[in-house]
Amino acid sequence: METDRPANVSFSDFVGGVQLLRGEDTRTAMPVILIGICVSGAVGNLLVLLVFLRDFRNGKGSEVKALLASVASTDLVILLLCAPVRAITFYKQTWTLGSFVCSTTDWFQHSCVVAKTLILAVTTRAKHTLVPSTAAGPLYSPAWIHAVLAFVWIVSMMFPIPQMLFASVVPHGSDALCVSQVSECASDFMSLFYKIYPTATFVVPVSFTVAYYTKSLHSAVNHAPSPQQQSKVTLVLLCLSGALGLMLLPEWGTFTWIRLGYNKPPVGLILFAQVLLYACSSLSPVILMTMYDDVRQGLISIWFIATCRGSKQLPSNKCPKTEGNGAEVGTNAVANAGSAEQEKTFPDVEHFWTGRRNTHVEEEQDPVPWEREEKML
């Protein structure tokens, strides 16, 4: 997988996936692994977005849910737009997607990864309480959420610009390769940049987020009036931040290792780092669906709604209404049972009361003579 480096180039690295791989096993296994991660992760993130959208429409949204929905959207974009490029590159072993995709693929992927990291850091300042509804409908998020998200994405797209400037397609025999080559005149500046870039976009945000939620979880468990309720969301965000830091560490480590001019890391480590990057986007919805109560309950409600709609053709399978409490359901059942008993007619009892209704008792005849004898005594 080595390329011929020109004399005036300080370093050269592949863009859009490792090319010139040797071995048919790697050529087949890597695309299959990436496709499996993409499919499972896309389904999970779509379900999470559907639950959050349902909560916002029902007036149960919060600032944290708005930011987590942004994280899920970013993961979905990474899985659907970035991972397929790597899968094609691993399969073809050369570059076949043109110069525009070559120039923008690493820049776009880094923009999404940096945005996801910064959005999780912003959740430390968000409120977990519900956003109040107005007459016009539920607020999807406060105004500062929109401003922060716009700022985060602008910063995230500006930082990786060198990934776009130095990427180009170079011929390699009868094929073409997509590589990033930094010239000698820009090597000093880029060496300083590649030390600041991972620190500012990965090390500092992840360290701050993990430390903040670790401290918040400790305070919620030991000092909060309702520790169980307040610590659940904090634990979810701590797990998301920790998983992000651990699973992106190999990618950022190999990225910095190569661009600081050291010897290239082993190919297996580079492939493992890229697989972990996409697996991180697939693990985030799993954490939300298993640990976040609102997401889990929303999935259960959506499942019940889907199964009820599917069984409308069967008259015997009627889905119970979930609105109202148990007392209301019991009252309705008793009322329905009473009305059924009133409508039901018993012929023998009706004949008995009909005969007794026309019976005339004379005033002189006492139907209960012993009562009169007791009164006389």
Summary of the structure (lengths in Angstrom):
residues: 377
radius of gyration: 34.3
end to end distance: 124.5
largest distance: 137.0
contacts: 1082
relative contact order: 0.12
helix: 71%
strand: 7%
